[in-house]
Amino acid sequence: MSPKIVWLEPEYFDEARVISENHFSQFGEFGAWKIYLNALAQLGFEKCLKERNPNIKIKPDKSANAIDDVCYLTVGEFRLCLITVDNLIDDFVIVPAKLVTSAKTAAHFYVLLEVLEEEEQLNIHGFLRYDELFKYSQTPDFKSQLDGSYQLPLSLFDTELNNLLLYTRFLEPSAIKLPVVVTSNNKVREVTQVTTQVGKALVNLGKWWDRVFEEGWQSTDFIGSRIPNNLTWGYVRSRKESNNFPISQTKLFDFGLLLQNQPLALIVNLKKEENGEQGVLVQILPPHEEYLPSGLNLKITLNPNTPDSISQEVSARQTDNAIQLEFSEVVDKEFQVEISYKGAVFTEEFIL
């Protein structure tokens, strides 16, 4: 189908020119040109939406870098990523992988826009839902470039803009799950206007010895009963035996569509050392899969958010069914556990 054509008003060119000139000294001629195109695309797209729904609520989103080939809008409670090109000659478009995998740059909808400056028109080639884009990235038809960028055929995009308006009016944002950054202590990193899960306080491991556990933590034995028989709990890369630790609790978490909503298990094991310190063994296991996703990273930081912080980390390989880190520290010592995968981060903070 032919793209939707929006005629660009003369004042749009003046406004876009002013915006680009303000960034010329910082980004140079090429960067200023990108900013100019993005501004024209955004103004023309907003015009199209308001013509169809004069009461629509649109807000700018400045989270993208000024010279990116994309810009963002918030329509209602939904985040839209506007992909801007100035000469679309192929039947596909190339987009950076981070637009899909990073919690900072992912959006509920991706809109493909082509600016034809000399013709004073904007071509709206359609939109694509995040979950549909992610689903396509898991198919044999999916093609990635050498630099990791995604090649998306134009046939993926829905050319009926009324469908986009219907989604933003009647669909709940939670129906389209985005990559998430999950943190504790109300600290959210690398994320703008995406779903987050925020912990309320430090997890107090000292209370675990009295069998007092925070909400969301479950018996490791209970979670283990749901693990496939071919996954041995004690076998991890360093071959430490978790059954040497008398206290063991598990918390499930997931990275949304990035791992097809499959949960992972964060297991924290405790024991008392002879020198009075607390021994801690932190493990990551996949409850419903045989192996962890390759590249999943576990990082532990002692004394987080201080000049004395010390970190150690380990990453999953293709055939790892678990990864772990072990350390011992004195009572009242704070530490942070961070699990990350392709831009999504889950964080918990503890005190011994």
N, C-alpha and C positions, 0 to 999 in steps of 0.2 A: 504494500500500500504506500501511497505518496505521503510524505511528512506533512504535518500541520504547519502552515505558513503564517507567521506573524510579522506584520509590517512594523518596522522600527521607526519610532517618532524622531523628528529632528533633535528634540531636546535630549534624547537618550545618548546621541553621539556627543553632544556637548558635555553631558554629565560624565560619560565614560572617559572622555578625553581629559577632563579635570582630574579624575581619580588616577588615571595612568601617569599623568604628568607629576603628580605628587609623589610617585614612587620611582621616577626616572633616575634620580641621582643615586638611589639605593640599588636598583636592579638593572639599570641600563636599558638600552633600546629593546632587546628581546624580551626582557622581563616586563617592561612597560606595555609591550604589545599583548602579552598574555593577559595582563590585568585589564587592558582595554576590551579584549574579547569577552572575558568573564563578566565584566560589567554590562556590556551590551546584551549578553545572553541572559543574565539575571533580570535585567529590566524588561526585556521582551517576554520572558517566561512569566514574570509576575503580571504583566499586562494581560496575557492570555488567561491566567487563572482568575483574575479579577473580572474579566469580561464574562466568564462563565458563572462565577459566583461572587458578586460584589461584596458579600459579607465575609468572605474567607479571611482567616487570620494568618498573616504571613510575617515572619520575623527574620532578619538576616542572621547568619551564623558565621562568625569570623574565625572559626577554629582552623580553617585551611591556611596553608602558607599562601602569601600574596601571589606568588608566581606559579602556583600549581595549575594544572589544566582543569581543575575542578573548583567549584565554589559550593556553598551550602546555604540552604534555606530551612527554616522550620515552618511547617504548615500544620496548624493545630498543634498536636502533640507528636507529629512525625518529623523525622529528619530526612531531607532530600539532598542528595548529592547531584549537582549539575555538572555533567561531563561536557566540556565545550571543545568543539573542533571548528576550524575555519575552512576546511576543504575536504569533505568526505567523499572520496573517490572509490573506496572499496566497499564490500558488503560485510565488513566487520570493523570493529573499533578496538584499539589496544588501550587497556587501563592498567595502572599499577596494582600489583597484588595486595598492597596494604589497604586499598579501598574495600577489600573484602575481609581480610584477616585481622586488621588492627582495630581495636576498640575505639581508638581515637578518630579514625577516618571512616569507619563503616556507617552506613545509613539504611533507613528502612526502604527507601526507593532511590533508584539511580535513573536520571533523566538525561537522554542523549540530545544535545543541542548543536546545531550547525549555524554559525554566523556567516552570512554573505554580506560583507560590508558594502561593496559597490552596488549591490541590488537593494540594499537597505532592508534586508529581511532576515528573519530568524526561522530556521527549519527545526521543528520539534519532531524528532524521529521516534519518540516513544519513551516508555519507562519500564523499569525492571525491578521487581521486588527482591529484597536481599535474600530471602529464603530460596527463591527460584534461582537466583544467581549462584548461591552456594550449592544447591542441588546439581546444577549444570556442571559446576567445577569438579564434581565427583563422577562424571560420566566419561565413557571412552571418547566421546566427541570433543571433550575439552582440550584446548591447546594453550600451552604456556610458552612464552618467549624465553630466550636464553637468559635474559635479565630477570626472569620470574614474573614478568607482566602477563596479564590475561588477554587472550584474543577472544572477543565476544562477537558472534554473528549478529547482524541487525535483526534477524528473524526472532531473536530472543525477546526483543522489546515489544511491549504492548503499545500499539499506535493509537488506541482509543483513550484520550485523556479523561473522558468522563469516568472511566474506571478508576483512574487515580483519585479523582475527586470523591468518588464513592468510598474508596478505601479510607481516605483521610477523614471522612465524615462519620462512617459507621463502624470501622474496624478499630479494635483496641490495639495500641502500640505493642502490648505484650504478646500479641498474636504473631508478630514477626520478631523472633529472638535474634539479638545482635551479639557479637563478641562482647565479653564483659571483662571488666577489671574489678576484682573482688578484694577488698581491703578490710582492715580492722581499724578501730580508733577513728572512724570517720575520715580516714585519709584515702582519697581517691586519686590515683595517678593516671596520667596518659588517657584521660577519658573526658568527653564532653557530650552531655545529653544522651547517654546511653544507659541501659539498665545496669544497675549495680546492686551488690549485696554487701552491706556494711556491718561489720561486727560492732558490738556495743562496748566491749571492754577487753582488757587483757584476759587471756585464759589463765586462771590461777591453778597451776599444777600442784601447789602445796595442798590444796583441798582434795585432790584426787586420792591422796592416801587415806582420807576419811570417807571415801566413796561419795564425794560431792562433786558432781559433774555439771558443766554448763550445758545449756540447751543446744541441741544439735549433735552432741557427742553420744556415741552408742558403744556398747560392748563390742570389742573386736571379735569375740567368739560368735556373737549374733550376726555380725556382718559376714564373718567367715563362712557361716553355714550356707550363704548364698553364692559362694565362689565356686567355679567349676572344679571338679576333682583333680584336673591336671595342673592346677595352680597351687604350688606348695607355699604356705605362708612364710616359713622360715627361710626359704631360699631366695636370697637377693645377691646383688653383685659381689658384696664383700663377705657373703656367707655368714653373717652374724645371725644368731638364733634369737628370734624375738621371744621365744618361750622362756628365756632366761630373765625376762622382765616381768615382775609380778603385776604391774599396772599397765593396762593397754586399752586405749580408747580410739575410736574411729569416727571420722567425720566425712560424709560424702559431699562432693561438689562436682560441678561440671562447667564446661566452657561453651555451653549453648550449641549452636549449629556448627561451630568450628570442629567439634568432635561428634556431630550428629546427636547432641544431647546425652551422650553416654557418660555416666558418672565415673569419677575416680575416687579412690579412698585415700584420705590422709590419715595415717596411723601414727599415734604418739605413744611410745612405750617408756616406762619409768622403772628405775631400780635405784637402790641406795648403795653407794660405794663405801668401801672400808674407811676412806679418808674423810667421810662425812659429806662428800659432794653428792649431787644427784646425777645419775647416768641417764641419758636421753637417747633413744633410738627413734628417728623419724623415717617413716617408710611411705612410699606412694605405690599403690597397686591398682590394677584395673578390675573392678568387681565382675564385669560382664564380658570381658574380652580376654584373650589369652596373653596378649602382649600390650605394653604401653606404647603410645604413639612415639615414633622415633623423633628425637629432638625435644621431648618434654624435659623441662629443667627444674631441678629441685635445688633451692638455695637456702642456707641457714645463716643468719647474721646475728652475732652476739653484740650486746650493747647497741641496738639499732638507734639511729638518729642521734648518735653522739660521735665525737672525734675519735673515740676508742673502739669503734665498731670493727669487727673482724668477721669475714665471710668465708664460707666454703660451699661448693656446689658440685652437682653431678648431673649429667644428662642421659636420658634413655637412648639405647641403641635399638636397632631393628628387632632384636630377639630378646630384649629385656622384659621379663614379666614383673619386675619390680625394681625400684631404685631406693637407696637409703643413705642417710648420713647419721653418724653417732658422735656424741661428745659428752663430757661431764663438766658440771659447773657447780658453784656454791649456791646455797639457798638465796632467794631474792634476786638472782640474776635474771635479766630480761633477754629474750631472744625472739627473732622473727623467722617464720617459715614462709617462703615464697615459691609458688609453683607457677611456671610460665610456659606458654605454648603459642607461638605465632602471634605475639602481640597481646594475648589475653593473659591476665595475671590474677592468681588467687593468693591472698596473703592472710596469715593469722599471726598474732603476736601473743607471746606467753611470758609468764613470770614463774620461776621455780619456787 
